């Protein structure tokens, strides 16, 4: 009994001691939450990671399959069916043979039409994966190797695009649906521009611009509309699009002179110019000087001149101070022997002058009307007629009347010669009407110009008579046989003091060294007054010199002897 009581007392003492230790012990820190990182250790083979959120891209089908309509698909399966439909549209077919794979082509056409309807109506909200897959499908269909152009097949130079047969792409029925899908995606209000710009990036834009060189005009029209919408929708792409179009135009002007989409590019550029703010940035002025003005140089300018002229007029309309730059630039590119091109230039200048102010007109009127005078005197009646039609424009007539003291003396000679000598009766009548307008503006100025013109004509007749007389005297001297005519260099010749320094003076005439058969040299000065007085076919050389020497009327380093 005593032993039992001892054991009980020991147990109670141990319990009190344990309770004191538990009170004095510090409170342990709370346990950290389990780590989110999954460690792929051999001891954790049973642990499976949680699946990521979002739809999974289904694998691409190996054959074209008919899929259910997206309207009849459950909501939780719509995204997957949409991507499968996009994959169906990635198949390529031979559209030259219309009977080959006809069923698959029809399935693809119906699928594309359904996708267009979905994007246009916004019946299915597209996430980023769906947009990415759709843009990949569009790029796969439209970015392709273009067929060779007609001039590349024949190997000859490119002709006028207006005269070439229009190329019709056999795959256009399906390509049109792809382009329509891209257009609806770009203009859709449900498309988030911040997300779409990731897929419609700079590389996509550059490839789109390369397609403008295609032969099918229907495809170029779609490309023009899409690129214009992209320029308006994605502001981040605007500088890059302008730079890429500049590079294409530079390559066309200075290298190839072959590019099918110049018309469409200029239409896009005209809409861009229309939105420029005033004062214009230096970048826009450089584009005018370096790209638009040199576009007048290629031979095929007639094929895109209407759009180019509109762009030039828009620049002057936006900022009238650019009129002088534009007019002088056109004068530098003025055609010499292409009369059709000259008619286009005259029409373009008339449109530009309608927006030109008086101050800018005064800066360029002298070189401008010197060229107009040459056009008025042109033997091609359409060129002369188009230049004389300027006097039917009230604004241009007002500018001319304000500066008539400068303009009338410049164009008086062409007008008078047209009235007297031009072969076309219509040009004679138009020139007479213009002369009558100047008489009504300022009769005194007209009479003064008339007197100056008569004096010039009298002097010209006298010079012609002197030229004929001089050549007759030379011919008589040659026939006499006392003088042999040779061609000797001036260098080293000793001239009399009164003739030194005159051997290169055109106003003093031409020095002739006369060498007789007795080898005595004598010097004669013949006043011929003008480079046209010397003719290479007169036959003034001896036979031994005529075969080995060629006469040049402007060669002042030689003498005819």
C-alpha positions in Angstrom: 0.0 0.0 0.0 2.9 2.3 0.8 4.5 1.5 -2.5 1.4 2.5 -4.4 1.2 5.9 -2.6 4.9 6.6 -3.5 4.3 5.9 -7.2 1.2 8.2 -7.3 3.2 11.1 -5.7 6.0 10.7 -8.3 3.5 10.9 -11.2 1.9 14.0 -9.8 5.3 15.8 -9.4 6.3 15.0 -13.0 2.9 16.4 -14.2 3.4 19.7 -12.4 7.0 20.0 -13.7 5.8 19.5 -17.3 3.1 22.1 -16.9 5.6 24.7 -15.7 7.9 24.1 -18.8 4.9 24.5 -21.1 4.1 27.9 -19.7 7.7 29.2 -19.9 8.3 27.9 -23.5 8.1 30.6 -26.3 5.1 30.6 -28.7 6.2 29.1 -32.1 5.9 31.2 -35.3 3.0 30.3 -37.7 3.9 27.8 -40.4 4.6 29.3 -43.8 2.1 28.5 -46.6 3.1 25.7 -49.0 5.3 26.9 -51.9 3.6 27.3 -55.3 6.7 25.9 -57.1 6.4 22.3 -58.0 9.6 20.4 -57.5 9.9 17.5 -59.9 11.5 15.2 -57.5 11.5 11.4 -57.6 9.5 11.3 -54.4 6.8 13.5 -55.9 5.9 11.5 -59.0 2.2 11.3 -58.0 1.9 15.2 -57.9 0.3 16.6 -61.1 0.4 20.3 -61.9 -2.8 22.3 -62.3 -3.8 22.8 -66.0 -3.4 26.3 -67.4 -6.4 28.4 -68.1 -7.6 29.2 -71.6 -8.5 27.2 -74.7 -6.1 24.7 -76.2 -5.3 25.0 -79.9 -6.6 21.8 -81.6 -4.2 20.0 -84.0 -4.4 20.9 -87.7 -6.5 18.5 -89.7 -4.9 16.5 -92.5 -8.0 16.7 -94.7 -10.7 19.2 -95.4 -13.6 18.3 -93.1 -17.2 19.7 -92.8 -17.6 21.3 -89.5 -20.9 22.3 -87.7 -22.2 25.8 -88.0 -20.8 28.0 -85.3 -24.3 29.2 -84.4 -25.4 25.7 -83.5 -22.3 25.0 -81.4 -22.4 25.1 -77.6 -20.8 28.1 -76.1 -18.0 26.2 -74.4 -17.0 24.6 -77.8 -17.2 27.7 -80.0 -13.6 28.8 -79.6 -12.3 25.3 -80.6 -14.7 25.0 -83.6 -13.7 28.5 -84.7 -10.0 27.6 -84.7 -10.7 24.3 -86.6 -12.6 26.3 -89.2 -9.6 28.6 -89.6 -7.4 25.5 -90.0 -9.6 24.3 -92.8 -9.0 27.5 -94.7 -5.3 26.9 -94.7 -5.5 24.2 -97.4 -4.3 25.1 -100.9 -5.8 24.0 -104.2 -5.1 24.2 -107.9 -7.6 26.8 -109.2 -6.5 26.5 -112.8 -8.3 23.2 -113.1 -11.8 24.0 -111.9 -12.9 20.3 -111.7 -10.0 19.3 -109.4 -10.9 19.1 -105.7 -14.2 20.8 -106.3 -15.8 19.6 -103.1 -12.9 20.7 -100.9 -12.9 24.1 -102.6 -16.6 24.6 -101.9 -16.1 23.6 -98.3 -13.3 26.2 -98.0 -15.4 28.9 -99.7 -18.3 28.3 -97.4 -16.1 28.3 -94.3 -14.5 31.6 -95.3 -17.9 33.2 -95.9 -19.0 32.0 -92.4 -15.9 33.5 -90.8 -16.5 36.8 -92.6 -20.1 36.8 -91.2 -18.8 36.0 -87.6 -16.2 38.8 -87.7 -18.6 41.3 -89.2 -21.5 40.7 -86.8 -19.2 40.1 -83.8 -21.3 37.0 -82.8 -18.3 35.3 -81.3 -15.9 37.1 -79.1 -12.4 36.3 -80.3 -9.6 35.9 -77.8 -5.9 36.4 -78.6 -5.3 32.8 -79.6 -8.2 32.9 -82.1 -7.0 36.2 -83.6 -3.4 34.9 -83.9 -4.6 31.8 -85.7 -6.8 33.8 -88.1 -4.1 36.2 -89.0 -1.7 33.3 -89.7 -4.3 31.8 -92.0 -4.8 35.1 -93.9 -1.0 35.5 -94.3 -0.7 32.0 -95.5 -3.2 32.6 -98.2 -2.3 36.1 -99.5 1.5 36.2 -99.1 2.6 34.0 -102.0 4.9 34.1 -105.0 3.3 36.3 -107.7 3.2 35.1 -111.3 5.7 36.7 -113.6 4.5 39.9 -115.4 4.0 40.0 -119.2 7.3 41.8 -119.8 9.2 39.3 -117.7 7.8 36.4 -119.8 8.6 37.9 -123.2 12.0 39.3 -122.0 11.3 42.7 -123.7 10.9 46.1 -122.1 7.7 46.8 -120.3 5.0 48.5 -122.3 2.2 50.8 -121.4 0.1 49.1 -118.7 -3.1 50.5 -120.3 -2.4 48.6 -123.5 -1.6 45.3 -121.8 -4.3 42.7 -121.3 -5.7 42.7 -117.8 -4.5 39.7 -115.8 -7.2 37.7 -114.0 -6.0 35.5 -111.2 -7.9 32.2 -111.3 -7.8 31.9 -107.5 -9.4 35.3 -107.0 -12.9 33.9 -105.9 -11.2 32.5 -102.7 -8.6 35.3 -102.4 -11.4 37.9 -102.4 -13.0 36.2 -99.4 -9.6 36.2 -97.5 -9.1 39.9 -98.3 -12.7 40.6 -97.2 -12.1 38.8 -93.9 -9.0 40.8 -93.3 -10.8 44.1 -94.1 -13.7 43.2 -91.7 -11.2 42.4 -89.0 -9.4 45.7 -89.4 -12.6 47.9 -89.5 -14.5 45.9 -86.8 -15.4 47.9 -83.7 -14.8 44.7 -81.7 -11.2 44.6 -82.7 -8.9 45.9 -80.0 -6.2 47.9 -81.8 -3.7 47.3 -79.0 -4.0 43.6 -79.4 -4.3 43.6 -83.2 -1.1 45.5 -83.8 0.8 42.6 -82.4 -0.3 40.4 -85.3 -0.6 43.2 -88.0 3.0 44.2 -87.4 5.7 45.9 -89.5 6.5 42.6 -91.3 2.9 42.1 -92.2 2.6 45.7 -93.6 5.8 45.3 -95.6 4.6 42.1 -97.2 1.2 43.7 -97.9 3.0 46.5 -99.8 4.9 44.0 -101.9 1.6 42.6 -103.1 0.8 45.9 -104.8 3.0 44.8 -107.6 0.5 42.1 -108.6 -1.1 42.2 -112.1 -4.7 41.7 -111.0 -6.3 45.2 -110.5 -9.0 43.7 -108.3 -6.5 42.6 -105.8 -4.8 46.0 -105.8 -8.1 47.7 -105.0 -8.6 45.5 -101.9 -5.0 46.1 -100.9 -5.5 49.9 -101.2 -8.6 49.8 -99.1 -7.0 47.6 -96.4 -3.8 49.6 -96.1 -5.7 52.8 -96.0 -7.8 51.5 -93.1 -4.8 50.2 -91.3 -3.1 53.6 -91.6 -6.1 55.2 -90.1 -6.7 52.6 -87.3 -3.1 51.9 -86.1 -1.4 55.2 -85.5 1.8 53.4 -84.3 2.3 52.1 -87.9 1.9 55.4 -89.7 5.6 56.5 -89.8 6.6 53.0 -90.9 3.9 52.9 -93.7 5.0 56.3 -95.0 8.7 55.2 -95.0 8.0 51.9 -96.7 5.9 53.7 -99.5 8.8 56.1 -100.0 11.3 53.3 -100.5 9.0 51.7 -103.0 8.6 54.9 -105.0 12.4 55.5 -104.9 13.0 52.0 -106.3 10.5 52.6 -109.0 11.9 56.0 -110.0 15.6 55.4 -109.9 15.9 51.6 -110.6 13.2 49.6 -112.2 10.5 52.0 -113.5 8.2 48.9 -113.2 5.6 48.7 -110.4 2.0 47.8 -110.9 0.6 49.6 -107.8 1.8 53.2 -108.3 -1.8 54.3 -108.9 -3.1 52.8 -105.7 -0.2 54.0 -103.6 -0.7 57.6 -104.9 -4.4 57.4 -104.0 -3.4 56.4 -100.4 -0.8 59.2 -100.4 -3.4 61.7 -101.5 -5.7 60.9 -98.6 -2.7 61.1 -96.3 -1.8 64.6 -97.7 -5.4 65.7 -97.2 -5.0 65.1 -93.5 -1.7 67.1 -93.1 -1.8 70.0 -90.7 -0.3 73.4 -91.5 2.5 74.3 -91.1 3.8 71.1 -92.7 6.6 69.1 -91.2 9.9 69.0 -92.9 9.4 65.3 -93.6 6.4 66.0 -95.7 8.2 68.7 -97.8 11.1 66.3 -98.4 8.7 63.7 -99.6 7.3 66.2 -102.1 10.8 67.1 -103.4 12.4 63.6 -103.3 9.5 61.4 -104.3 6.5 63.1 -105.9 8.3 65.6 -108.2 10.8 62.9 -109.6 7.8 60.7 -110.3 7.3 62.9 -113.4 10.4 61.5 -115.0 9.5 57.9 -115.9 8.2 57.2 -119.4 5.0 55.6 -118.1 3.9 58.7 -116.2 0.7 58.8 -118.2 -0.6 55.7 -116.5 -0.6 57.4 -113.0 -0.5 61.1 -113.9 -4.0 61.8 -112.8 -3.3 60.6 -109.2 0.1 62.3 -109.2 -1.3 65.6 -110.3 -3.9 65.5 -107.6 -1.2 65.0 -104.9 0.8 67.9 -106.2 -2.3 70.2 -106.2 -3.1 69.1 -102.7 0.3 70.2 -101.5 -0.1 73.6 -103.0 -3.6 73.9 -101.7 -2.5 73.0 -98.2 0.5 75.4 -98.3 0.6 78.0 -101.1 4.2 78.7 -100.3 5.1 75.4 -102.0 3.9 76.6 -105.4 7.3 77.9 -106.4 9.0 74.6 -105.4 6.5 72.6 -107.3 6.5 74.7 -110.5 10.3 74.8 -110.7 10.4 71.1 -110.1 8.1 70.4 -113.0 10.1 72.6 -115.2 13.2 70.6 -114.4 11.4 67.4 -115.5 9.9 69.0 -118.6 9.8 66.6 -121.6 11.7 67.5 -124.7 10.4 65.2 -127.4 7.3 63.6 -125.8 4.4 65.7 -126.9 1.8 63.6 -125.0 3.7 64.0 -121.8 4.0 67.8 -122.4 0.3 68.1 -122.7 -0.1 66.4 -119.4 2.4 68.8 -117.8 0.6 71.8 -119.2 -2.7 70.6 -117.7 -1.1 69.9 -114.3 0.5 73.4 -114.2 -2.8 75.0 -114.9 -4.4 73.2 -111.9 -1.5 74.2 -109.7 -1.6 77.9 -110.8 -5.3 78.0 -109.7 -4.1 77.8 -106.1 -1.0 80.0 -106.5 -0.9 83.4 -104.9 0.6 86.5 -106.6 3.8 86.6 -104.5 4.7 83.0 -105.4 3.8 83.5 -109.0 6.2 86.4 -109.4 9.1 84.2 -108.2 8.7 81.6 -110.9 6.9 83.5 -113.8 10.0 84.2 -115.9 11.2 80.5 -116.3 7.6 79.4 -116.4 6.6 81.6 -119.4 9.8 81.0 -121.2 8.7 77.3 -121.3 5.1 78.3 -122.2 6.5 80.4 -125.1 8.3 77.3 -126.4 5.1 75.3 -126.0 3.1 77.9 -127.8 5.5 77.8 -130.7 5.4 73.9 -130.8 4.7 72.4 -134.3 2.5 69.8 -132.5 -0.9 71.5 -132.5 -2.1 69.7 -129.3 0.8 71.2 -127.3 0.3 74.7 -128.7 -3.5 74.4 -128.2 -3.1 73.3 -124.6 -0.8 76.1 -123.8 -3.0 78.7 -125.4 -6.0 77.4 -123.4 -4.4 78.9 -120.3 -5.9 82.2 -121.3 -9.4 80.7 -120.8 -8.7 80.5 -117.0 -9.8 83.6 -115.2 -7.3 83.2 -112.3 -4.3 82.8 -114.6 -5.4 85.7 -116.8 -5.6 87.9 -113.6 -2.0 86.8 -112.7 -0.8 87.5 -116.2 -2.5 90.9 -116.4 -0.9 91.9 -113.1 2.6 91.0 -114.4 2.0 91.8 -118.1 5.1 94.0 -118.4 7.3 90.9 -117.8 5.2 88.2 -119.5 4.2 89.9 -122.8 7.8 90.5 -124.0 8.6 86.8 -123.3 5.7 85.3 -125.3 5.3 88.1 -127.9 7.6 86.4 -130.5 5.9 83.0 -130.3 2.5 84.6 -130.6 3.5 86.6 -133.7 5.2 83.7 -135.4 2.2 81.4 -134.7 -0.1 83.9 -136.4 2.2 84.2 -139.4 3.7 80.8 -139.9 1.9 78.0 -137.9 0.4 75.4 -140.2 -2.8 74.8 -138.1 -5.6 77.3 -138.5 -7.0 76.7 -135.0 -3.6 77.7 -133.5 -3.6 80.8 -135.7 -7.0 81.8 -134.3 -6.1 81.1 -130.7 -2.9 83.1 -131.0 -4.9 86.0 -132.5 -7.3 85.9 -129.5 -4.5 86.0 -127.0 -2.9 88.9 -128.8 -6.2 90.7 -128.7 -6.4 90.2 -125.0 -3.0 91.8 -124.5 -4.0 94.7 -126.7 -7.0 95.3 -124.5 -4.9 95.0 -121.3 -2.2 97.5 -122.3 -2.1 98.9 -125.9 1.1 100.9 -125.3 3.0 97.9 -124.0 1.8 95.9 -127.0 3.0 98.6 -129.5 6.4 98.8 -127.8 6.8 95.0 -128.1 5.7 95.2 -131.7 8.4 97.7 -132.5 11.0 95.6 -130.8 9.8 92.5 -132.7 10.1 94.4 -136.1 13.6 95.6 -135.2 14.7 92.0 -134.4 13.2 90.7 -137.6 15.0 93.4 -139.6 18.4 92.6 -138.0 17.8 88.9 -138.6 17.2 89.5 -142.3 20.4 91.6 -142.5 22.4 88.9 -140.8 21.1 86.3 -143.2 22.0 88.4 -146.2 25.6 88.9 -144.8 25.9 85.2 -144.2 24.9 84.3 -147.7 27.3 87.0 -149.2 30.2 85.8 -147.1 29.8 82.2 -148.2 29.5 83.3 -151.8 32.8 85.1 -151.5 34.5 82.1 -150.0 33.1 79.9 -152.7 34.5 82.2 -155.4 37.9 82.2 -153.7 37.9 78.4 -153.6 37.0 78.2 -157.3 39.8 80.5 -158.3 42.4 77.9 -157.4 44.8 80.4 -155.8 44.0 79.4 -152.3 44.0 76.0 -150.6 41.7 75.7 -147.6 43.0 73.7 -144.7 42.2 73.3 -141.0 45.0 74.3 -138.7 45.1 74.6 -134.9 45.3 78.0 -133.3 47.9 77.0 -130.8 51.3 78.3 -131.8 50.0 80.6 -134.6 51.5 84.0 -134.6 48.8 86.6 -135.2 49.1 90.3 -135.8 48.8 92.5 -132.8 45.4 93.9 -133.9 44.0 90.4 -134.2 45.4 88.9 -130.9 42.6 87.7 -128.5 40.0 87.8 -131.2 40.3 84.2 -132.3 37.8 83.1 -129.7 35.5 86.2 -129.7 32.2 85.2 -131.4 31.3 88.8 -132.0 34.5 89.4 -134.1 33.7 86.6 -136.5 36.0 83.7 -137.7 39.7 84.1 -138.5 40.7 82.3 -141.7 44.3 81.4 -142.4 44.8 81.4 -146.2 47.7 79.3 -147.4 48.7 79.8 -151.0 50.5 77.3 -153.2 53.6 79.4 -152.6 53.4 78.5 -148.9 52.9 82.2 -148.0 50.5 82.7 -145.1 48.0 85.5 -145.0 45.3 86.2 -142.4 41.7 87.3 -143.2 38.9 88.0 -140.8 35.4 87.1 -142.0 32.4 88.4 -140.0 30.0 85.5 -139.9 28.0 86.4 -136.7 26.6 83.2 -135.4 27.3 79.6 -135.1 24.9 78.6 -137.8 26.9 80.5 -140.4 29.4 77.6 -140.6 28.2 74.5 -142.4 30.1 71.3 -142.5 28.9 70.2 -146.0 29.9 73.3 -148.0 32.9 71.5 -149.4 35.7 74.0 -148.6 38.4 71.4 -147.9 40.8 69.7 -150.2 40.2 66.0 -150.9 43.2 64.9 -148.7 41.9 66.8 -145.7 38.2 66.1 -146.2 38.7 62.4 -145.5 40.6 62.7 -142.3 39.2 65.8 -140.7 35.7 66.6 -139.5 34.4 70.1 -139.1 32.8 71.3 -135.9 31.1 74.7 -136.0 31.6 75.2 -132.2 35.2 74.2 -132.1 37.0 77.4 -131.2 40.4 75.7 -130.9 40.7 75.3 -134.7 40.8 77.5 -137.7 39.5 76.7 -141.1 42.2 77.4 -143.7 
